[in-house]
C-alpha cells in the first residue's frame, strides 16, 4: 500500500501511450493537424507522468496532502474483493455495472478494473491512468477550439491546457477530476461538431456514451452536461439553415432508455429531490468548519438577497480565488498557487472577459454548449461555496472552456495592436485608419501572436 510501484507505472505508461497514439490516429476530423495532436498528447502525458513521480515517488504528496485518497483505496478494496471471489473476464462487465448503483462510486470501480488487469494495486499506476485522461483532455480542448475558432487560438488553448499548473497537478494525482473533465470535454466536443455539421451518428454516440459514463463519477455533472447539449441542439441556430433537432432526438433516444432501464434515472432523481436550500446550507457549513481554507458565510440563503449575495461571492471565488487577503493566513498549498494566480488574474481580465464578449458576437451558435455548461456548473458550485481549496479544485472543470475564451481575447488584443501599428498617421490633411480584422476564425498573425 505504501510502495508507489514505479516499475509497474512505467509499464502502464508505455501501454497507455501506445493506446492514446492509436486512438488519435483514427480520426475523421482535424486530420491536417494529426501530427501536432500526437506531439501534444505525448508532451502532455510525459509531463503529467513526471509530475506524478515527483508527487508520489519523491514525497511531494506530504506538501499537497492527501485528503481525497478514498477513491484510490476503494479501487484497492474492489480489486482484492474481485480476486478473492475469482471474478473472471466474463463476469467483470456485470460487476463493473455496480458503479451505477450508488453515488460517486465510478472512480473506485475504474481503479479496481485497472488493478484487475495490471495486478498492480499501487499509487503510481493509478496516477498514470489520470495522466492519460489529462493528456487526452488537452487534445480534445484543442479540437473544440479548432472547431470554432482559428488554428492560432486552438494551438494556444492546447499549450495553456497542457502547461497550466492547476490542470497539470490535478491530472497527476489519484483524484476523480481528470476522468470527469475528460468526459465533459468529449460531451461538449461532440455537441459542437453537431452544431457545426448537423446530424452525425458518430458524434451523437460520442455524446451519449460520455454522458452515461460520467454518471457514476458525478451524476450532477452528467445532468448539467446533458442539459447543455439538449438546449444547444434544440435552440434554433440564428442565420443558419442547419437543423439540430434531429440530433437532440437521436441523443435522447440513446441515453434515456439506458438510464431508465438501469434504474440510474430514478436514483438520481431521488438524490436531486433532496437537494434543497437546507442541504446547500449544510454542505456550505460542513466544508467550512474544521478546514484551514474554510469560509464561513452569514448570508441567509432562504431570502432572495441572501441567496443572491452568497451565490455572487461563491462565483467570484470560483473564478478568481484565492484572493490576496486570503493568502496570508492560508496553508503552504495555498501559497504555492500564487505564481499561477498572478498569471490567471491577468489572463481573466485581458483575455477571458473580452474573449467571451467577442465569441458571443461572432460565434454565438457554436459556443452555446460551452456557455450553457459554464453557467450550469458554475452556478451550482457558486451556490455551494464554503471552502477555498475545494472551489479552487472545482475551477479545474471550467478551465478548458475559460482558456478557450481567454485565447480568443488575447488574439483580438494582438489583432488590435497589429491594426494600430499598421495604420498610417496621416494622408494629406485627413487621418486614415486601417481596417481591423476582428473575426476569430480568420488567419493567424504569427508575428504578433508569438509573444502570447
N, C-alpha and C positions, 0 to 999 in steps of 0.2 A: 504493500500500500504506500510506503514512503519512497520507494525507488521510482524515479520518473521514467526509467527504462528508455534511455536514449537510443539503444541499438534497435529495438522494435519500432521506435518512432521513425528512424531513418528508413526502415523498410516500408512502413506505411506511407511515408513521404514520397518515396520513389514511385510506389504503385499509384497513388493519387495524382502525382504529377503526370504520369502516362495517361491515366483516365481523363484528366482535365484537358490535356492536349488533344486526345482523341475526340472528346465532345466538341471542342472548339473547331476542329477540322470539319465537322459535319454541320454546316450552316447554310441556310438559303439566303439570308440577308447579310450585308456587310462583308461580302467575300473580298472586296477590294482592300479591306484592312485586316485580313485574316492574319497576316504575319505580325502586324502590330499587336493584335489581340493576344496572340501566343506569347509574344515578348512580355506584354503587360501581365499576363497570367503568371508566367514563370517568375518575373520580378516580384510581384505581389506575394506569391506563395513562398518564395525563398525568404523574403524579408520578414514575413509573419512567422515562419518556422524558426528563424534565428532569434526573433523576439521571444518565442516560446521557450527556447533553450535558456535564454537569459533569465526568464521568469522562474522556470521550474528546476532547471539543472543547476543554475548558479544562485538560487535562493532569493531572487528579487521578489518572489511572492510574499516574503515576510514584510516587505515595504507596502506592496499593493494590498495586502491582506487577502483573506480567502473566505469571506462570509457566505458566499454563494456556491459552496462546494457540494451542495446537496444533489445536484444533477449528476455529477461525476460519481459520487458514492452510490447513488441509485443505480447507475449503469453497472457498477461492480456487483451490486447485490443481485440485479436481474441476471447477469452473466453466470454467477455462481449458482443461482437457483435453477437456471436452464440446464447447466451442465450436470447438476446433481440429479435432475429428473430426466436426464438423457433426451433432451429435446432435439429432434432431428431436423434436417433441412426441410422436409415435407411439413413438419409441424410449425416451423418458425413463422410463416405468414400469419397463421391464426393466432399465434402467441403475440406477435407484434401488433395485431389489431387491438390488443388490450390497451394500447396507448390512448385510444379514443374513448375509453370507458371512464376516465377520470379527468381532472383538471390539471393541465400543465404537466403531464407525465411524458410528453414526447421526447424530451431530451434524454431522460434516463433510459427509455427504450432504445433510442438511437445509439447511445453509447454501449448499451448491452449488446446490440447487434454487432457493433464494431468489435467488441471484445470477443464475441462468439466466433467471428470469422478469423480474427487475428490471434486469439488466445494470448492477448497481451493486455490484461486489465490494469493499465498503468496511466499515469497522468499525461505524459508527453504524447503517446499515441492518440489519446482523446483530444489533446490540443492541436495535433496535426490535422485532424478532421475539421476543426474550426478554422484553421488556417486555410484549408481548401475551400471552405464556404466563403471565407472573407475574400480570397483571391477571385473566385467566380463573381462575387458581388461587384468587384472593381470592373470586370469585363462587362457585366450587364448594365452597370451605371454608364459606361461608355456607350453601349448600344442604345440606351434610352436617349441620351443626349444627342447622339448622332442621328437618330431617327427624327428628331425635332429641329435641331439647330445645326450649326456648321461643324465641319471637321475640327476647326481650331477650338471651339467650345468643348467638343467631345473629348479631345485629347487632354485638355487641361482638367476636365472633370475626372478623367481616368487617373491622372497622376496625383491630383489632390486627394481623391478617394484612396489611392494606394498608399500615400505617404503621410496623410494627416494622423498625428499621434493617437487621437481617440479612436479612429477607425482601425488603426493598427493594433493598439493594445487590447481592445475588446475582442478582436478576432484571433488573438494569440493566447487567450485564456480558455478554460473549460467552462464557458457560460453558454446559455441558450441564445444569446443575441445574434451571433453570426448566422446560424441557420434561419432564424426568424427574419433577419434583414435580407438574406438572400431570397427567401421565398416571397417576401413582399416586393422585392425588386423584379423578380420574374413575373409576378402578377401584373405589375404596372407596365413592364416592358411589353407583355402580350397585349394589354389593353391599348397601349399607344400604337402598336402595329395594327390593331383592329380599327382604331380611329383613322389611321392613315390609309390602309389598304382596303378597308371594308371587310366583308365576310372572309374569314380564313380559318379553316378547320384546325390547323396545327396550333394557331395562336389561341383559339378557343380551348383546345385541350390543354395547352400550357397554362392558361389562366385557371382553368378548373382544377387541374392537378395541384397547382401551388396553393390555391385557396383551401382545398381539402387537407393538404399536408400540413398547413400551418395551424390547423385547429388544435391538435394535441399539444402544441408548443405554447400558443397564446390564442385562445378562442376568440377574444375580443379583437385581436388584430385581423383574424380571418373575417369577422363581421365587417370591420371597417374597410378592409381591402375589397371585400365583395361588394359593399355598398358603393365604394368609389368607382369600381368598374361598372356596376349596373347603372349608376347615374350618368357616367360618361358615355355609355353606349346608348342610353335611352334618350338623352337630350339631343335634339336636332343640331346638326352642325351648321353654323352660320356661314352663308355664302358658299356652301359646298353641296354637291349633289349626292355624296356618299351617304347611304343609309346604314346605320349600325344596329338598328333594332333587331335584325335577324341574328346578329352576333350575341346580343343580350339574351334572346330567347334560347339560342343554342347553348350558351353557358349555363343558363338556368336549368335546361333540360338535362345537363350532365351532373351539376352539383346538387340540386335539390333531391333527386332520388337517392343519391349516395348518403347524404346527411340525414335524410328522413328514415330510410330503411335501417341504417346503422344505429339509430337512436341518439345520434350526436345532437341533432337539432332540438330534441325535447330536453336533453340535459343542459344544453347551452341556454335555451330559453328560460329554464328554471333558474339558472345562475343569473341571467340578466334581470329577471323579475326581482331578485334580491338586491339588485344594485340601485339603491335609493340614496337620498340625502344623508340618512343616518349612517349608512355603510361608508359613504365617502368621508364623512366626519371621522368615523372610527379609524379608517385607513390613514387619514392625514395625521391623526394623533399617534397611531402605532409607529409610523415611520419617523416621527419627530421625537418621540420620547425614547431616551436611552441611546440615542445615536449622536456622535460627535458633530455631525453636519446637519442635524435636525433643525427645522424652522417651525416654531410654534406660531399659530395664527389665532387672532382674536376675532376674526370675521364670523358672523353668524350666517351659515350657508342657507338657512331657512328663509332669509329675507332676500329680495331681488338685489338690493345694493350690496349686501354682504357676499352673496354668491358671485356677483359680477366682479367685485374687488378681489376676492380670493382667486378667481379664475384669471384675472388680469395679472396679478402678482405671480401666480404659477406659470402663466405663459411667458412672462419676462424672464423668469428663472430658467424655464425650459430652453429658451433661445440663447440666453447670454450668461447664465450662472456658471461658476461663482463670481460674484461682483467683488470689486476691490476691497470693500469694507468687510467682506466675509472671509478673505484670505488670511488675515492676521491671526484670527483665533481658530483656524482650521487645522487639519492634520497635515502630515508630510505629504500624503497623497494629494491633498487639495493644493498645496504649494507647488507640486510638480506640474500642475495644469497651467501655471501662469504663462510660460512661453507660448503655448498654443492659444491661450485665451487672448493674449495681446494681438496675435495674428487674426483670430476669429472675430474679435470686436471690430477690427479694421475691415475685414472682409465682409462682415454683415452690413456695415454702414455703406461702404462704397460698391459692394457687389450684390448682395442678396436683395436688399430693398429696391434699388433701381432695376435689378435684373428681373424681379417679379413683375414690376410695372411694365417693362419693355416686353416681356413674354406675353403678358395679358393683352397688350395692344397688338402684337404681331402674330402670336401663335396660340390664341385662346382655345381653339378647338382641340389642338393636340395636347395642351398641358392640362386639360381638365382632370384626367386621372390623378396627376401629381397634386393639383390644388385640393381636390376632394380628400385625398388621403392625408395630406398635411393638415388640413383643417380638422378632420375627424380625429386622428390620433393625437394631434396637438391639443385639441380641446379636452380630450379625455385625460391626458397627462397633466394639463394645467389645472383641472378641477381637483386632481388627487395629489397635488404637490404638497410635500411636507418634509422633504429631505434633499439637500443639495447634491449629495453624492448619487442618490437614486435618479434625480432628474437629469444630472449630467450623463448618466449612463443611458437614460431613455432618449436623450437627444441623438444618440447614435442611429436610432431608427429613422430619424428625419434628415440626417446629414447628406445622404446621397442626393436627395431632391433639393435641399438647400444649396448644395455645392453646384448643382446644375444651374440654378438661378444666379448664383454668385458669379459663375464664369460668363454667363450672358451679360451681367452687369459690367464685368471687367472688360469684356470685348467691346461693349458700347463705349466705355471710357476710353479705350485705346483708339477706337474709330473717331471719336470726337477730337482727341488730340491730333490725330492724323489730319482731320479736316481743318483744324485751326492752323496747323503747320503749313498746309499746302495752299491756303488762301492768300492771294496777293493783297498787299495792304491797300493799294490804290491803282486805279486805271484811269488816267486822266484826272478829272476832278471828282469822280464818283467812286466810292468804295465798292469793291466787288467781292462777294463771298462765294467760296467754293461750295459745291453741293456736298452734303454729308450723308454717307450711306448709313442707314440705321436698321437694316434688316438682318437679324441674327443668322439667317440661313445663307447669307452672302459669302463671297470668297474670303478666305483668311488673309490677313495682312501680317505676314510673318515677322517683318522687320519691327513693327511696333508692338506685336504681341509677345515677342520673345522674352521681354522683361517680366511678363506675368508668370 
